[in-house]
Amino acid sequence: MDFQLTDDQRALRSGMRDILAGRFCLRDAVDRVDRALWKELGEAGFFCLALPEERGGVGLGLPEAVLAFEEAGRALLPGPAVASFLAAGEVEGAATGDTVVTAVDGTLVPWLAEADAVQGDVTEAVALRSVDPLTPLHRVPGPPRPGRGALLYAAEQLGSAARTCDMAVTHARRREQFGRSIGAFQAVQHLCARMLVRAEVARAAVYAAAVTGDTREIRGAKLLADDAAVRNARDCLQVHGGMGFTWESDVHLHLKRAWVRAELGQRTAEAEEALADAL
């Protein structure tokens, strides 16, 4: 089976990256959705990529959706993109970006105050102090609910893992100590190499799950992508040193978002138990 991207898929990924590049400042996006960007994403077909053409969608599949959400994760796109994507064709205006949709995912509801429509019962939702300032959260009582967007969250985690790997390598080349770039030191090289391996292993799993759509493969992909996003962000912080913890740096924001995403779609413990049962 050939897993090389087609020219159309590369163009989709490039176009998504261009739309997100420089369009919002992460520090200005706290607690709000950029409605103009949301509308532009809708007009570009982001939310209706997998919706059939006869229903007003683009008519593509999960592999293309994964590529788009990988770019969203790379850019730390603020807002309930996964829920809005899944609501396309079900909630009026979701496909076009006119309606911001959120949903109960597990026991958490992201971006509840900013949403125009909510899927799930949120009558007893309680606001939480989110570890990620770019993802306001509410908690709902009751047992965890299975999430529908595990693969899309995994794709976002993959994008974040790849981005922090790039950030670490770039910083290691530019930062100098003792008269040489820190990338010349073996300890830093090993950190960066491990980051690349995690990201590429997660990429293979996420892309394969997008092709097969198999539930077990999606769970495995989410596990690998969660691990890659969290551990790569931590290693990227180590490469950056104290600079990575400052508000001016994006590194700590990737770590905080990775922690939150790991609790959405499919929690780690739930995925591990489900995979163990299947085996």
TAMO-V666693 format. One record per backbone hydrogen bond with DSSP energy under -1.0 kcal/mol. NH is the residue of the N-H (numbers start at 1). CO is the residue of the C=O. E is the energy in kcal/mol with one decimal. If there is no record, write none. Layout:
nh = <NH:NH>
co = <CO:CO>
e = <E:E>
//
This chain:
nh = <10:11:12:13:14:15:16:17:18:19:20:21:23:28:32:35:38:39:40:41:42:43:44:45:46:55:56:57:58:59:60:65:66:67:68:69:70:71:72:73:74:75:77:81:84:85:86:87:88:90:91:94:98:99:102:104:105:108:109:111:116:117:119:125:126:128:130:135:138:139:140:147:153:154:155:156:157:158:159:160:161:162:163:164:165:166:167:168:169:170:171:172:173:174:175:177:180:182:183:184:185:189:190:191:192:193:194:195:196:197:198:199:200:201:202:203:204:205:206:207:208:209:210:211:212:213:218:219:220:221:222:223:224:225:226:227:228:229:230:231:232:233:234:235:236:237:238:239:240:241:244:245:246:249:252:254:255:256:257:258:259:260:261:262:263:264:266:271:272:273:274:275:276:277:278:279>
co = <6:7:8:9:10:11:12:13:14:15:16:17:20:25:29:33:34:35:36:37:38:39:40:42:41:52:53:52:48:51:49:61:62:63:64:65:66:67:68:69:70:71:72:79:80:81:82:83:85:87:87:91:93:93:117:119:108:105:138:136:100:100:102:122:139:137:128:132:109:126:107:265:149:150:151:152:153:154:155:156:157:158:159:160:161:162:163:164:165:166:167:168:169:170:171:180:177:175:172:181:182:185:186:187:188:189:190:191:192:193:194:195:196:197:198:199:200:201:202:203:204:205:206:207:208:209:214:215:216:217:218:219:220:221:222:223:224:225:226:227:228:229:230:231:232:233:234:235:236:237:241:242:243:246:244:250:251:252:253:254:255:256:257:258:260:261:264:267:268:269:270:271:272:273:274:275>
e = <-2.3:-2.2:-2.1:-2.4:-2.6:-2.6:-2.3:-2.1:-2.2:-2.1:-1.8:-1.8:-1.6:-1.5:-1.6:-1.3:-2.6:-2.5:-2.0:-2.8:-2.0:-2.5:-1.8:-1.3:-2.5:-1.5:-2.0:-2.3:-2.6:-1.8:-3.1:-1.9:-2.8:-1.7:-1.9:-2.5:-2.1:-1.4:-1.7:-2.4:-2.0:-1.9:-2.4:-2.1:-2.1:-2.4:-2.4:-1.4:-1.0:-2.7:-2.6:-1.9:-1.5:-2.0:-2.2:-2.4:-3.4:-1.8:-2.7:-2.7:-2.9:-1.7:-2.1:-1.5:-2.7:-2.6:-1.1:-2.1:-1.5:-2.9:-2.4:-1.1:-2.6:-2.2:-2.0:-2.0:-2.5:-2.4:-2.3:-2.2:-2.6:-2.5:-2.1:-2.6:-1.6:-2.1:-2.6:-2.3:-2.2:-2.6:-2.4:-2.5:-1.6:-1.5:-3.1:-2.9:-1.4:-2.7:-2.2:-2.0:-1.6:-2.1:-2.5:-1.7:-2.4:-2.4:-2.4:-1.9:-2.1:-2.2:-2.4:-2.3:-2.4:-2.5:-2.4:-2.3:-2.2:-1.9:-2.9:-2.8:-2.1:-2.3:-1.9:-1.5:-2.4:-2.8:-2.3:-2.2:-2.3:-2.5:-2.5:-2.1:-2.3:-2.7:-2.7:-2.2:-2.4:-2.6:-2.4:-2.5:-2.2:-1.7:-2.0:-2.4:-2.6:-2.1:-1.9:-2.2:-2.1:-1.8:-1.6:-1.2:-1.2:-1.4:-1.1:-1.7:-1.6:-2.3:-2.3:-2.2:-2.0:-1.8:-2.9:-1.8:-1.8:-1.7:-2.4:-2.6:-2.5:-2.2:-2.4:-2.5:-2.3:-2.3:-2.0:-1.9>
//
